[in-house]
Amino acid sequence: MVYFTYMELFFIISTFVLGTIIGSFLNVVIYRHNTGKGFGGRSACMSCAKTLGWCELIPIISFLIQKGRCLKCRNKISPQYPIVEFLTGIVFVLIFQVMPHSLVLDFIKIIYYWVIFSILIMISVYDIRHKIIPDKPVYTFVLLAVLAPILSNGFSLQIFSNIIAGLALALPFALLWLFSRGTLMGLGDAKIVLGLGIMFGLSAGLSVVLLAFWIGALFSIILLALSRGGITMKSEIPFGPFLVLSAFIALISNFDLGSIANLFQTLAF
């Protein structure tokens, strides 16, 4: 059984609340991106356009109290809102828990990965909703990914090694998009892989990609089994969310097939 001190519980709860607030903002970005609307201004009901009061904007809690319906028109509120808020809160807590937080640089790394995965959550949900990965967020992710090797190793040749790794991992995805004319793979997936390769390096980056394929295959099999004909082998399933999920698993668990292979080699000899 795991026990936490009062101070640890305070930080966990505070981190979760912060994550839900960020998740609430991500919902705004997801709904307003490419609609011509700015990200400022008051939030309103998607059905009746009623301006929402502060009591209707409390992450997760407002949805539960209102039983998932607008207070005015009683139309259903998308469950995306509490789901994104909750998941972002969990992501923030896990990143904070698994990463060191004793030095100033440690806190910078934590904030960095909070920002990175906030962007990736936004990209994933947008991909699920629209079957497309938006350019501005994914380019922002790729640019920020360059900071990962700098935060870990300082300014060194490792930066160039990671950039080459990103290009090498993204190339097969880009070629698949090119030769299939976008029917088998979207170019946005190649851009995500580019960023992940830069962030993780070649060995861990390849592990992330392979894990994403495994998770995607398992999810597809389960979905086919449960859909009762509603989904077929030709149905379009976004790959971006699987890449993001596997990247998060790799970050919090240090999942690396290369390290695992080396461990088995060591045990064998």
N, C-alpha and C positions, 0 to 999 in steps of 0.2 A: 504494500500500500504506500502511496506517495503522500507525504505530508508537506504542507507549505507554511512558512511563517506568515504572520500578519502583514509584514512588509512585502513579501513575495506575492501574497494574494492581492494586495493593493496595486502592485505593478501589473499583475495579470489582468485584473478587472479594468484598470485604467487603460491598458493597451488594447483590450477588447473594445471598450467604448470608443476609443480613438479610431480603431479600425472600422467600426460600424458607421461612424460619422463620415469617414473617407468613403466608405461603401455607398453611403447615401449620395455623396457628391458624384461618385462614379455612375450611379444610375441616371443622374441629370445629364452627364456627358454622353452616356450611351443613347439616351432618348433624343437628345438635341443635336448630336453630331450629324453633320451633312443635311440639316433641315433648314439652315439659314437663321436659326435662333442662336442667340448668344448664351453663354453659360451663367450669366448674371440674371438678376431679376427674380421675382417671387415665383415659387413653384405653384402649379395649379392642377386641378383634377383633369385627367386626360379625356374625360367624358363630357363634363358640364362646364369646364373652364373656371370653376370656383377657385379663387385664390386660397391657398392653404394657410391656416394659422399655425402658430408654433407648436401647439399641442398635437397637430396632425403630422408633424415632421420629425418626431422623435424616432430614431431608427429602431426598427423591429417592434417596439412597444406600441407605437401608434397603430400599426397594422393589426396587432393582436387585439387591442382595445376596440378598434372599429370593426373587428371581425372581417377584415379584408374588403371593406366597402367604403365608398365615399360617404361622408356624413350628410351631404346635401342630396345627391341624386341616387345614392344607394347602389350605384353600379360597382361591379367588382374591381378591386385594385389588383394589378398584376402581381403575382407572387414573386416576380423577379426582384421587386424592391427588398423584401426582407431576406431573400436568399442571398443576394449580392452583399447586403449589409452584414449578414451573419458570417458568410464565407470570408469576407475581407477582415472581419474581426478575428476569426480563427487564424487566418494567415498571419496577421500582425502578431498575435500571441505566440504562435509556434516559432516565427522568426526570432522574436525577442528571447524566447526560452532556450533555443538551441545554440544561439550565437553568444560568444563571450561579451560581457558588458561591464568590464572593469576599467578600461581605458577610454579616453576621448575618441580615439580612432575606432574603437569597438562600436560606440554609439553612432558614429558617422556611417559605419558599415550597415548597422541595423536600419538607420533612416534610409540609406541608399537602397537596400533591398525592399523596404516598405514601398518606396517610390516605384522601383522596377516592377514589383508584382501588382501594384495598383494599376499600372499601365497595362500589364499583361491580363489582368482580370477584365479590364474594360475591353481589350481587344477580343478576348475569348467570348464574352457575352454578346458583343456586337457581331462576331462571326456566327454564333449560334442563331441570332435573330435574323441576320441579313445574308448569311452565306458569303460574306466578303470581309477581308481584313482591311481596315481603314489605313490609309497611307501615313497620315501625320502621326498618329500614335505609334505605329510600328517603326517609323524612321526615328522618332524620339527614343524609342527603346534601343534601337541599334546604336545610336550615338552614345547613350548612357552606358551601354554595355562595355564600351571601351574603358570606363572607369573601374570595372571589376578587377582586372589584372593590376591596375595602378594601386588600388586600395590594398591588394594582397601582397604585391611585390615591389611597390614603388615604381618610379620611372626606370624601366629596364627594357631589354630586348624581348622580354616576355610579352609585351604589348603587341609587337609585330608577329610573334609566334601565334598569339591568340587570334589576331586578325586573319592570318593565313588559314588557321583552323576553321574560322567562321566561313571564309570563302570556299574552302574545300568541302565543308559539310553542306553548304547551301547550293553548290553547283549541281549535284544530281537532282535536287528538287526543281531548280530553275530549268534544267534540261527536260525534265519530265513535263513541266508546265509548257515548255516551248513545243516539244514534239507532239504532245497530246492536245495542243491548242486549248489548254485550260480545262480539259474534260476529266483528267485524272488527278491533277494537283493544281492548286492556285498559286500564283506568284507570291501572294502574301505569306504562304507557308515557308517559302524559301527565305523571305525576309526575316521571319521569326527565327528560323534555323541559323541564319547569318548572325543575328544578335546572340543567340544561345551559344554558338561556337566561340564567339569573341568573349563571352562572359565566362564560360566554363573551360575553354581549351579543347584540344582535339580528343583526348581520351574520354574525359567526362562528358564532353559535348556529344560524342558518338553514342555514349551510353544513354544520354537523355533522348536522343532520336530513336534508338532501338526500343527503349522503354515505352516511348510514345506509341510506336507501332504495336507493341504487345498489348498495351492498355486499350488502344483503339480497336484491335482485333477482338479482344475479349468483350468489350462493350458492344461491338457490332453483332457478335454471335448471340449475346444475351438479348439485344434489341430485336434481332430477327426471330428469336425463339418466343418472345413475349408479344410481338406486334400482331400476330394472327393475320398476316397478309398485308397489313397496312404499310409495312416497310419491306422492300425487296433488296436484292444484291445491287440493283441499279440506283437505289436511293442515295442522295447526296448527304454525307455526314461530314461536317467540318472537322479538319484535322488539327487546326490551331489550338483548340482547348486541350487536346491530348498532349501536345508539345508543352503547353504551359503547366499542366498538371505534373508531367514527368520532370520538368525543370524544378518545380517546387519540391517534389519528392527527393530529387538529387541534392538540392540545396540543404534540406533539413536532415538528410540521412547520410550525406557524403557518398551517395550511390555512384559507383564507378566500376564498370565491368573489367577494365584493365587492372585495377587494384585487386578485384576478386580473383581474376585469372592468375595474377602473381602470387596471391595467397595460396591458391590450390597447388601451384607449381612448387612453392616453398614446402608445403606440407607433404607433397609427393616425394620430394628428394630429401 
